[in-house]
C-alpha cells in the first residue's frame, strides 16, 4: 500500500473525513508518520495498526486516540 492508501484506510477506520481538518497538528503528524512507517519503511504492518485500533477502542476525542495508537505502536512489546 502507498502512504496515501494507508492514510485513507486509517481515516476510514477512525471515521475521519479529512485528517488535515483535525485541528491538531500533532495528531495530523502522527497519522502521517504511521502511514509512512507502514508504506515506506515497513516498520509496522496493518495487523499492528489493527491491534492498536482494538486497544484504543472507546478513547475520545479522535486526536487523543491517534496519540494512543501511535504510542501503542511505538512501545508495543
Secondary structure as UniProt FT lines:
FT   HELIX           3..14
FT   HELIX           19..21
FT   HELIX           25..36
FT   HELIX           37..41
FT   HELIX           46..55
FT   TURN            56..58
FT   HELIX           62..75
//
